[in-house]
């Protein structure tokens, strides 16, 4: 993922310049998740995700932001290195519902709706 950071322009004469971080890439696999709450809040904020791929276990949480003047992406971008599939994806929603999805392909963007299978 490339990242553009607009850190300048907060006030006239601001000397900070915007930044662009370009990922040169290494051929690794990835998965992007956009969570949609039904019983939980619409954006899935507070949902805890556990992803298992081979011998790797990856934890993520959807968060609305952290810090002054900043916000987090509501989509979870997860790097998977050389793993070619996701064995299990477990989502613990703020409502208390737990959804488990199995055998997912990598290198895709998924919209995951609370309580529905993929």
N, C-alpha and C positions, 0 to 999 in steps of 0.2 A: 504494500500500500504506500502511495506517496502521500505526504502530508504538507498542506499549506497552512502557515500560521500567520494571521494578520495581527501583528503585535504593535504596529505603528499607527499613527493617526488619531490617537486618543484626544489630542488637543493641538491647537495651532503651534507650530514650531517643534512638534514632537520629532526627535531625532532617531527614534527607533525605526528600523526598516522591517518590512515583512520578510518572512522566511519560507523557503520551499525545500523540503527534504525529499529527495528522490530516491526511491528504493531501486537499486540496480538489479535486484532480484538474484536468486540463487537456485531457481527451479524447484522451490519447495511448494508443497501443497497447502491448501487453506480451506476454510469454511466460514461463510458469513451468515449470521443469524439475525433476523428481525423478528422480535417476539410481539405478538398481538394478544393482549389480555381480553378475556370475556368476563369471567367473574372478578378477576384482578383488574388493575388499572389498564387502560388501553395500550400504553407503551411498555407494559411489563416491567416497569421500574421496581427493583427489589427482587426480581426473579433470580434464582441461583442456578447456574448451569454447570453440570459435570459431564465432561466428554471423555470417553475412553477410546483410544486408538492404539492397538497393539499393547505395548507395555507402558504407554504414556497415559497419565490422567491429568486433565486440564480443567481448572476451575475458573469460572467467570461469573460476574454479577452485573445486571443491567443497572446503571447508575445515571441519574439525571445531571450530575455535575459535581465538581469539587474545586473549590477555590474561587476567589474573587474574579468576576468578569470572564469566567470560562464555563464550558459545558462539555460533557462527554457525548460521543456518538451513541445513539440509542441502539444501533446495530452492533453486534459483537463480531469483531473480526478476529478469527482464531487461526494462528499458524500451526500447521500440522507436520512440518518437516517432510520426511520422505514417506509418511504413512499414506497408503492408497485407499483407505476406507475408514469410516468412523464406526467402531463396533457398537457403542451405545452412546446416546445423547439423553441425559436426564435433566429435566427442567422442573425445579421446585418453585411453583408460582406463589406470589404473596397471599393468594386465597387459601393456600394449603394444598391445592391440587398438585400432584406429581405426574408428569407425563414422561414416558420413556419411548424413545425411537431407536430402532436398531438398523445396522447395516446400511449406513448412508454413504453415498458417493461424495468424493471430495471436489474441490475447486468449483463450488457453486454457492449462490446466494439463496437461502431458504427463508420463506416467511412461515413462521411456526405459530399457529393459533392455539390458544389454551384449550385443552380438552379434545383436540382433533388430531387424527393421525396424518402423517405426511404422505 
